């Protein structure tokens, strides 16, 4: 198995990057949050990886942290959650927020992830609650936990891509409230900030 790749970042798109390692260009499918943390094209980069093997395809998935990779590997063990849906979840919210939502059984928040419906969210909770490693989930305050995920889901429903939503939310330093975050993101997307 390929555990990590170190090489020169050749290029990146909204869903993947290409790293040249040993004269070979490897396409790594990544979450939008991991892609946003990559260095500039031409720079050296090290990315944690997971090789997904199917009968007709080999796909290499890249992660900025081992925590993100660990959660990805747990998510894809759940029936109905493939690698692309797992990346969608990691693009919608940080691994700690996903784990906390699973631990506190917040299927409504998990179901806001593109590609995950109510039944799949409930299946995730049932199958992963004991595996996410959170003994006592943080207290849920309405309007605060998962505000970034709510805003991302709202922007995606408006027709923006997850990558555009992540970029629009970058640099937000106000209160962790969905409405304030959404106003900030819409100003940035509209060119007003």
C-alpha positions in Angstrom: 0.0 0.0 0.0 1.2 3.5 -0.7 1.3 5.3 2.7 2.5 8.7 1.6 3.8 10.6 -1.5 6.5 13.2 -1.5 7.3 15.2 -4.6 6.7 18.3 -6.6 3.2 19.7 -6.8 2.5 19.9 -10.5 -1.1 21.2 -10.4 -4.4 21.1 -8.6 -8.0 21.4 -9.4 -11.2 21.6 -7.2 -11.1 17.9 -6.4 -7.5 16.7 -6.9 -3.9 17.5 -7.3 -1.0 16.0 -9.3 2.3 15.3 -7.5 5.3 14.3 -9.5 7.3 11.7 -7.5 10.2 9.9 -9.2 9.3 11.1 -12.6 5.7 9.8 -12.3 2.7 12.2 -12.0 0.3 10.8 -9.4 -3.3 12.1 -9.3 -4.5 12.4 -5.6 -8.2 12.9 -5.0 -8.5 15.2 -1.9 -11.0 17.1 0.2 -11.3 20.9 -0.6 -9.9 21.7 2.9 -6.7 19.6 2.2 -6.4 21.1 -1.3 -6.5 24.6 0.2 -3.6 23.8 2.5 -1.3 22.6 -0.3 1.7 24.8 -1.1 2.1 26.7 -4.4 2.6 24.7 -7.7 6.2 23.8 -8.2 6.9 23.4 -4.4 7.8 20.2 -2.6 4.9 18.5 -0.8 4.3 15.4 1.3 0.8 14.0 1.3 -0.6 11.0 3.3 -2.4 8.6 1.0 -4.9 5.8 0.8 -4.9 3.5 -2.3 -8.5 2.4 -3.1 -8.6 -0.8 -5.2 -11.6 -1.8 -7.2 -11.9 -4.5 -9.9 -11.7 -1.9 -12.7 -9.9 1.0 -11.0 -7.0 2.1 -8.7 -7.6 5.5 -7.1 -5.2 7.3 -4.8 -6.7 9.6 -2.2 -4.6 12.2 -0.4 -4.9 13.8 3.0 -3.3 16.7 4.8 -3.4 15.0 8.2 -3.4 11.4 9.5 -6.6 12.4 11.5 -8.4 13.1 8.2 -7.1 9.9 6.6 -8.2 7.8 9.6 -11.7 9.2 9.5 -11.9 8.7 5.7 -10.9 5.0 6.2 -13.6 4.6 8.9 -16.3 6.3 6.7 -15.7 4.1 3.7 -16.4 1.0 5.8 -20.0 2.0 6.1 -22.3 0.6 3.5 -23.4 3.3 1.0 -20.4 5.5 1.7 -17.8 5.3 -1.0 -14.6 7.3 -1.3 -16.2 10.2 -3.1 -18.9 10.6 -0.5 -16.3 10.3 2.3 -14.3 13.1 0.6 -17.5 15.1 0.2 -18.0 14.8 4.0 -14.4 15.9 4.7 -14.9 18.8 2.3 -18.1 19.9 4.1 -16.7 19.9 7.6 -13.5 19.2 9.6 -12.8 15.6 10.8 -13.4 16.7 14.5 -16.8 18.1 13.6 -17.8 14.9 11.8 -16.6 12.8 14.7 -18.5 15.0 17.2 -21.7 14.9 15.1 -21.4 11.1 15.0 -20.7 10.9 18.7 -23.7 13.1 19.6 -25.9 11.3 17.1 -26.6 14.4 15.1 -28.0 12.8 11.9 -29.5 16.0 10.7 -26.1 17.7 10.5 -24.5 14.7 8.9 -27.3 14.5 6.3 -26.4 18.1 5.1 -23.3 16.6 3.5 -23.8 16.2 -0.3 -24.3 12.5 -1.1 -25.5 11.5 2.4 -29.2 11.2 3.1 -31.0 10.7 6.4 -30.7 6.9 6.3 -27.0 6.9 5.5 -26.4 9.4 8.2 -28.2 7.1 10.7 -26.1 4.1 9.4 -22.9 6.2 9.9 -23.9 6.9 13.5 -24.8 3.2 14.3 -21.7 1.8 12.7 -19.1 4.5 13.8 -20.3 5.8 17.1 -18.0 3.6 19.1 -15.1 4.0 16.6 -14.7 7.8 16.3 -12.7 8.1 19.6 -14.8 10.8 21.3 -15.8 9.7 24.8 -17.8 12.7 25.8 -19.1 14.8 22.9 -19.0 18.6 23.3 -22.3 20.1 24.4 -24.4 21.1 21.4 -25.4 24.7 21.3 -28.0 25.5 18.7 -26.5 27.6 15.9 -22.9 27.0 16.8 -21.7 23.4 16.3 -21.3 22.7 12.6 -22.1 26.3 11.5 -19.4 26.0 8.8 -20.9 22.8 7.5 -24.4 24.4 7.5 -23.1 27.4 5.5 -21.2 25.1 3.1 -24.3 23.0 2.5 -26.4 26.2 2.0 -23.8 27.6 -0.5 -23.7 24.3 -2.4 -27.5 24.3 -2.6 -27.3 27.8 -4.1 -25.1 26.4 -6.9 -21.6 27.2 -5.6 -19.1 24.4 -5.6 -17.7 23.0 -2.3 -14.3 24.5 -3.2 -15.8 28.0 -3.8 -17.6 27.7 -0.4 -14.4 26.7 1.4 -12.5 29.6 -0.2 -15.3 32.1 0.7 -15.3 31.0 4.3 -11.5 31.2 4.5 -10.4 34.0 6.9 -13.7 34.3 8.7 -13.0 35.4 12.3 -16.3 36.3 13.7 -18.7 34.4 15.9 -19.3 30.8 15.0 -22.9 31.6 13.8 -24.3 30.3 10.6 -26.0 33.5 9.6 -22.9 35.7 10.1 -20.7 33.2 8.3 -23.2 33.0 5.4 -23.2 36.8 5.1 -19.4 36.8 5.1 -19.2 34.1 2.4 -21.8 35.7 0.2 -20.0 39.1 0.4 -16.8 37.4 -0.7 -18.4 35.4 -3.5 -20.1 38.6 -4.7 -16.8 40.5 -4.7 -17.9 42.7 -1.9 -15.0 41.9 0.5 
